[in-house]
């Protein structure tokens, strides 16, 4: 073995061992982090169901049958939810109600009723007012059938009379864990391969300078095209891509955990409103107008939760994209005309006029659907903050190599304390009409779309009052007509 080969193998071995240890630590840490995120959500779900069961508990007698039609309808619901690369089509959540002696009174899947669960640590701890969690195989010896359980106490007159236990099959989490592990291993292998190529190049350059010079002379004599800057750009591009992939893998677990924690935090307010309205609706002597009002509150908060979840899924999908999957020339004038027509229909009820001004036609490169969604969000915000009979101005103004799309309203404008927060997730200002807030995900959604199109979005107060949103995008020449 030559000295150069020995040095090359030693460096490669040291790097491979280091990457291997790092990958081992990351792979071992992925599963616990996903389970911690799932456990946090199960805890809140268990306490939510326990609060519902308490509404049907009188004098220490638990009536769990109220949950049976709820879960029957829940399991019968058909839906399709695309979560990253996985499609969810059914509810896997399980719920049990267990009395003070440990006997199962109710099982949402109808398999454990009548069994003695008093020895399970989560149940026994909840009966004592403490907290424990467990993961137990449904089929003994089959780890693939494991279910994660957490429990919450049901109280009546200040004492614990029952326990609600909520379970989630671990298999539903394993698909995300497996995907994260595959991506982590791919990034590790890519980094080793990239490092191998880099070390090979450096060693050849350090040990064989004369050989390189001779090779270059042969290229020149053969009149071959050889561009060192182009080679350097390609090498930097490869290293940059490998770095981006490794960064995504390292941040992946925190990304999912942060999203789960943020979502559960934002769900607390509407869930509390729903629970409060549900408690008040239990009053038998409630007047009919109040009953209708609280029922409407439940419907409104349920719609709010649905909008929040839908917007988060859309935003998460955009945030995981580094580039648009398909780009094409987009004519902005027809796009703005469609958006203005839709906004006029939405503002007609309050007499808000939508005006469109176009200095000259312009084209950009991107995805028309996403651009339409971005402009729709900006126009919806402008309509929400416009007074009765007000005006919203949509304008298109090319500037050399860029084009500005502006949306202006004549509402109260942006308070000073909110000027730096408007693009933060879940931050929203109260609407002048009714004082309600949005999901706070519209402007972050617009920001992600702008960045995917290599543009930017700015929101500031306009001269003369109101707010002015400016979406700037790179301009292209009109495509040649065939």
C-alpha positions in Angstrom: 0.0 0.0 0.0 1.4 3.4 -1.0 1.8 6.2 1.5 -0.9 8.2 -0.3 -3.4 5.3 -0.1 -2.7 4.7 3.6 -3.2 8.4 4.4 -6.4 8.4 2.4 -7.8 5.3 4.2 -6.9 6.6 7.6 -8.7 10.0 7.1 -11.7 8.2 5.5 -11.9 5.7 8.4 -11.7 8.5 11.0 -14.4 10.4 9.3 -16.6 7.4 8.8 -16.3 6.4 12.5 -17.3 10.0 13.5 -20.3 10.1 11.2 -21.3 6.6 12.3 -21.3 7.6 16.0 -23.3 10.7 15.1 -25.8 8.7 13.1 -26.1 6.1 15.8 -26.9 8.8 18.4 -29.4 10.5 16.1 -31.1 7.3 15.1 -31.4 6.2 18.7 -32.9 9.6 19.6 -35.6 9.8 16.9 -38.1 7.3 18.3 -38.1 8.7 21.9 -38.7 12.3 20.6 -41.6 11.2 18.4 -43.1 9.3 21.3 -42.7 12.3 23.6 -44.6 14.5 21.1 -47.4 11.9 20.8 -47.6 11.4 24.6 -48.1 15.2 25.1 -51.1 15.2 22.8 -52.5 12.0 24.4 -52.4 13.7 27.8 -54.5 16.6 26.7 -56.9 14.2 24.9 -57.3 12.1 28.0 -58.1 15.1 30.1 -60.6 16.4 27.5 -62.5 13.0 27.5 -62.3 12.9 31.3 -63.9 16.3 31.5 -66.7 15.1 29.2 -67.3 11.9 31.3 -67.5 14.1 34.4 -70.5 15.9 32.9 -72.4 12.5 33.0 -71.2 11.5 36.4 -73.7 12.0 39.3 -73.3 10.9 42.9 -70.2 8.9 42.0 -72.0 6.9 39.3 -70.2 7.0 35.9 -72.3 6.9 32.8 -69.8 6.1 30.0 -72.4 5.1 27.5 -72.6 8.7 26.3 -69.2 8.1 24.5 -70.3 5.0 22.5 -72.3 6.8 19.7 -69.5 9.5 19.6 -66.8 6.9 18.9 -69.0 4.9 16.6 -69.5 7.9 14.4 -65.8 8.8 14.8 -64.6 5.5 13.5 -67.1 5.6 10.6 -65.9 8.9 9.4 -64.2 8.8 6.0 -61.4 11.3 5.2 -58.1 11.6 3.5 -55.3 13.6 5.2 -51.9 13.9 3.5 -49.3 14.3 6.2 -46.0 14.8 4.5 -45.5 11.5 2.5 -48.2 9.6 4.3 -51.9 9.5 3.8 -54.2 9.1 6.8 -57.7 7.7 6.2 -59.0 6.7 9.6 -59.0 7.4 13.3 -56.8 5.1 15.4 -57.3 6.7 18.8 -58.7 4.3 21.5 -60.5 5.3 24.7 -61.5 3.3 27.8 -63.4 4.3 30.9 -62.4 2.3 34.0 -64.2 2.5 37.4 -62.6 2.9 40.8 -62.1 -0.9 41.2 -60.2 -1.1 37.9 -63.0 -2.7 35.9 -63.3 -1.5 32.3 -66.8 0.0 31.8 -66.4 1.2 28.3 -64.0 0.4 25.4 -64.2 2.4 22.2 -63.3 -0.7 20.1 -65.4 -3.0 22.3 -62.7 -5.6 23.2 -61.8 -5.0 26.8 -65.1 -4.3 28.6 -65.3 -6.1 31.9 -61.6 -6.8 32.2 -59.6 -5.9 35.3 -57.1 -3.1 34.5 -56.3 -2.1 38.1 -52.7 -3.4 37.9 -51.7 -1.4 34.9 -49.4 1.4 36.1 -51.1 4.2 34.3 -54.5 3.2 35.6 -53.4 2.6 39.2 -51.5 5.9 39.2 -54.5 7.9 37.9 -56.7 6.4 40.5 -54.3 7.8 43.1 -54.3 11.2 41.3 -50.8 10.7 39.8 -49.5 10.4 36.3 -47.9 7.5 34.5 -47.7 6.3 30.9 -47.1 2.9 29.4 -46.6 1.1 26.1 -48.0 -2.5 26.1 -48.3 -5.0 23.2 -52.0 -5.8 22.4 -50.8 -9.3 21.4 -48.2 -10.7 23.9 -44.8 -11.0 22.3 -45.7 -8.9 19.2 -44.1 -5.5 19.5 -45.8 -4.4 16.3 -49.1 -4.5 18.2 -47.9 -2.1 21.0 -50.2 0.7 22.1 -49.2 3.8 24.1 -51.6 4.6 26.9 -52.0 7.6 29.2 -54.8 8.0 31.8 -56.6 10.9 33.4 -58.8 10.8 36.6 -62.6 11.4 36.6 -63.7 13.2 39.7 -67.1 13.5 41.4 -67.6 15.6 44.5 -63.9 16.0 44.9 -63.0 12.3 44.8 -61.7 10.1 42.0 -64.5 7.7 40.8 -63.1 6.5 37.5 -60.3 6.8 35.0 -60.2 7.6 31.3 -57.4 5.8 29.5 -56.5 6.9 25.9 -54.4 4.7 23.6 -52.5 5.3 20.3 -51.0 2.4 18.3 -47.3 2.8 18.2 -47.3 1.5 14.6 -48.9 4.8 13.5 -45.8 6.6 14.8 -43.3 4.0 13.5 -44.0 5.0 9.9 -42.8 8.6 10.6 -39.8 7.2 12.7 -38.8 4.9 9.8 -39.0 7.7 7.3 -36.9 10.0 9.5 -34.3 7.2 10.0 -34.1 6.5 6.2 -33.5 10.2 5.5 -30.9 10.4 8.3 -29.0 7.3 6.9 -29.2 8.8 3.4 -27.7 12.0 4.6 -25.0 10.2 6.5 -24.1 8.1 3.4 -24.2 11.2 1.2 -21.8 13.1 3.5 -19.4 10.2 3.6 -19.4 9.9 -0.2 -18.9 13.7 -0.6 -16.1 13.7 2.0 -14.5 10.7 0.1 -14.5 12.7 -3.1 -13.2 15.8 -1.4 -10.3 13.9 0.3 -9.5 12.2 -3.0 -9.3 15.5 -4.8 -7.1 17.0 -2.0 -4.8 14.1 -1.8 -4.3 14.0 -5.5 -3.7 17.7 -5.5 -1.2 17.5 -2.6 0.7 14.3 -3.7 0.6 14.6 -7.5 1.0 18.3 -8.4 3.2 17.4 -11.4 0.8 14.8 -12.5 -2.0 17.4 -12.5 0.1 19.8 -14.4 0.8 17.1 -17.0 -2.9 16.3 -17.2 -3.7 19.9 -17.8 -1.0 20.2 -20.6 -2.6 17.1 -22.2 -6.0 18.7 -22.0 -4.7 21.9 -23.6 -2.9 20.0 -26.4 -6.0 18.0 -27.1 -8.0 21.3 -27.2 -10.5 20.0 -24.6 -12.7 22.4 -22.8 -11.7 22.6 -19.1 -13.2 25.3 -16.8 -11.8 25.3 -13.3 -14.4 27.9 -12.1 -17.2 25.7 -13.4 -15.7 22.6 -11.6 -15.5 24.7 -8.4 -19.1 25.8 -8.7 -20.2 22.2 -9.2 -18.2 21.0 -6.2 -19.6 23.8 -4.0 -23.1 23.0 -5.2 -22.7 19.3 -4.2 -21.3 20.2 -0.8 -24.1 22.8 -0.3 -26.8 20.2 -1.1 -25.2 17.7 1.3 -25.1 20.3 4.0 -28.7 21.2 3.5 -29.8 17.6 3.6 -27.9 17.0 6.8 -29.3 20.1 8.4 -32.8 19.0 7.5 -32.2 15.6 9.1 -30.7 17.1 12.3 -33.6 19.5 12.6 -36.3 17.1 11.6 -37.2 15.8 15.0 -37.3 19.3 16.5 -39.4 20.5 13.5 -42.1 17.9 14.2 -42.0 18.4 18.0 -42.2 22.2 17.6 -45.2 21.9 15.3 -47.0 19.4 17.6 -46.4 21.6 20.6 -47.5 24.8 18.8 -50.6 23.1 17.3 -51.7 21.8 20.7 -51.1 25.2 22.3 -53.3 26.9 19.7 -56.0 24.2 20.0 -56.4 24.9 23.8 -58.5 28.1 23.3 -61.1 26.7 20.9 -61.3 23.4 22.9 -61.9 25.4 26.1 -64.7 27.3 24.4 -66.3 24.1 23.1 -66.0 22.5 26.5 -67.5 25.6 28.2 -70.4 25.7 25.7 -71.0 22.0 26.1 -71.2 22.3 29.9 -73.7 25.2 29.7 -75.8 23.2 27.2 -76.3 20.6 29.9 -78.5 23.0 31.8 -82.1 21.8 31.3 -83.7 25.3 32.0 -81.6 27.2 29.5 -83.7 29.5 27.3 -83.9 28.6 23.6 -82.0 31.7 22.3 -79.1 31.0 24.7 -79.1 27.4 23.6 -78.9 28.4 20.0 -76.1 30.9 20.7 -74.0 28.3 22.5 -74.6 25.7 19.8 -73.4 28.3 17.3 -70.3 28.8 19.4 -69.5 25.1 19.2 -69.9 25.1 15.4 -67.8 28.3 15.1 -64.9 27.0 17.2 -65.0 23.6 15.5 -64.7 25.4 12.1 -61.8 27.4 13.6 -60.0 24.2 14.6 -60.6 22.8 11.1 -59.2 25.9 9.5 -56.2 25.9 11.8 -55.3 22.3 11.0 -55.8 22.8 7.2 -53.6 25.9 7.2 -50.9 24.2 9.2 -50.8 21.2 6.9 -50.5 23.6 3.9 -47.8 25.7 5.5 -45.8 22.6 6.6 -45.9 21.3 3.0 -44.5 24.5 1.7 -41.8 24.8 4.4 -40.4 21.3 3.4 -40.0 22.3 -0.2 -36.7 23.8 -1.3 -38.0 24.6 -4.8 -41.1 24.5 -6.8 -41.7 21.0 -8.4 -43.0 22.6 -11.6 -42.5 26.1 -12.9 -44.0 27.8 -16.0 -44.4 31.3 -17.3 -47.3 33.0 -15.6 -49.1 36.1 -17.0 -49.9 38.3 -14.1 -52.7 40.4 -15.6 -55.2 37.6 -16.1 -54.2 36.2 -12.6 -54.9 39.6 -11.0 -58.2 40.0 -12.8 -59.4 36.6 -11.5 -58.3 37.5 -8.0 -60.0 40.9 -8.2 -63.2 39.4 -9.4 -63.3 36.9 -6.5 -62.5 39.7 -4.0 -65.3 41.9 -5.4 -67.8 39.1 -4.8 -66.5 38.7 -1.2 -66.6 42.4 -0.4 -70.0 43.1 -2.0 -71.9 42.3 1.2 -70.2 45.1 3.1 -70.0 47.5 0.1 -66.2 47.2 -0.2 -65.0 48.0 -3.7 -62.0 46.3 -5.2 -60.1 48.4 -7.8 -57.5 47.0 -10.2 -54.7 49.1 -11.7 -52.2 47.7 -14.2 -49.4 49.9 -15.5 -48.3 47.3 -18.1 -48.5 43.5 -18.6 -45.8 41.4 -16.8 -44.8 37.8 -16.6 -43.1 35.8 -13.9 -41.9 32.2 -13.6 -43.6 30.0 -11.0 -46.8 28.2 -10.1 -50.0 30.0 -10.9 -52.0 28.1 -8.3 -49.7 29.2 -5.4 -49.5 32.8 -6.6 -53.3 32.9 -6.7 -53.5 31.6 -3.2 -51.0 34.2 -2.0 -52.9 37.1 -3.6 -56.2 35.6 -2.2 -54.8 35.7 1.3 -53.6 39.3 0.9 -56.9 40.4 -0.5 -58.9 38.6 2.2 -56.8 40.4 4.8 -57.5 43.8 3.1 -61.2 43.1 3.0 -61.3 42.1 6.7 -59.6 45.4 7.7 -61.6 47.6 5.3 -64.4 49.7 6.7 -68.0 49.5 5.4 -68.1 51.0 1.9 -64.3 51.2 1.8 -61.9 50.5 -1.1 -59.2 47.9 -1.7 -56.7 48.7 -4.4 -54.9 45.9 -6.3 -52.1 47.1 -8.5 -49.4 45.7 -10.8 -46.2 47.8 -11.4 -43.1 46.4 -13.3 -39.7 47.7 -12.3 -36.9 46.6 -14.6 -36.1 43.0 -13.7 -38.8 42.8 -11.0 -42.5 43.4 -10.7 -44.5 44.6 -7.6 -48.0 43.4 -6.8 -49.5 45.7 -4.2 -52.7 45.4 -2.1 -53.8 48.4 -0.2 -56.7 48.9 2.2 -58.0 52.0 3.9 -58.5 50.5 7.4 -56.8 51.2 10.7 -53.3 50.2 9.6 -50.7 48.2 11.5 -50.0 49.1 15.2 -46.4 49.9 16.0 -46.1 46.9 18.3 -47.3 44.5 15.6 -45.1 45.8 12.7 -42.4 43.2 13.3 -44.7 40.3 14.2 -47.2 40.1 11.3 -45.3 37.3 9.5 -44.9 35.1 12.7 -47.0 31.9 12.8 -50.3 32.3 14.7 -49.9 36.0 15.2 -53.1 37.8 14.3 -54.7 41.2 14.9 -58.4 41.6 15.9 -60.6 42.5 12.9 -62.4 45.8 13.2 -65.7 44.1 12.3 -66.5 42.0 15.4 -63.0 41.9 17.0 -62.3 38.3 15.9 -58.9 37.0 14.9 -57.8 34.7 12.1 -55.7 31.6 12.4 -52.5 33.7 12.0 -51.2 31.5 9.3 -52.2 33.5 6.2 -49.2 35.8 6.0 -46.6 33.1 6.9 -48.2 31.1 4.0 -47.7 34.1 1.7 -44.1 34.6 2.8 -43.3 30.9 2.0 -44.8 31.2 -1.4 -42.9 34.4 -2.1 -39.6 32.8 -1.1 -40.3 29.7 -3.3 -40.7 32.2 -6.2 -37.4 33.9 -5.2 -39.3 37.0 -4.2 -40.3 38.8 -1.0 -43.3 40.2 0.8 -43.5 43.4 2.7 -46.4 44.7 4.8 -46.3 48.3 6.1 -48.6 51.3 6.8 -49.5 53.3 3.7 -49.3 57.0 3.4 -52.7 58.5 4.1 -53.8 55.5 6.2 -54.4 51.8 5.8 -52.0 49.0 5.2 -50.0 48.3 2.0 -48.7 44.8 1.2 -46.1 44.5 -1.6 -45.3 41.2 -3.2 -42.1 41.5 -5.3 -41.2 38.8 -7.8 -38.5 38.4 -10.5 -39.8 39.4 -13.9 -39.2 37.4 -17.1 -39.7 38.2 -20.7 -43.0 37.2 -22.3 -42.7 33.7 -23.8 -42.5 33.5 -27.5 -45.9 32.8 -29.1 -45.9 29.8 -31.5 
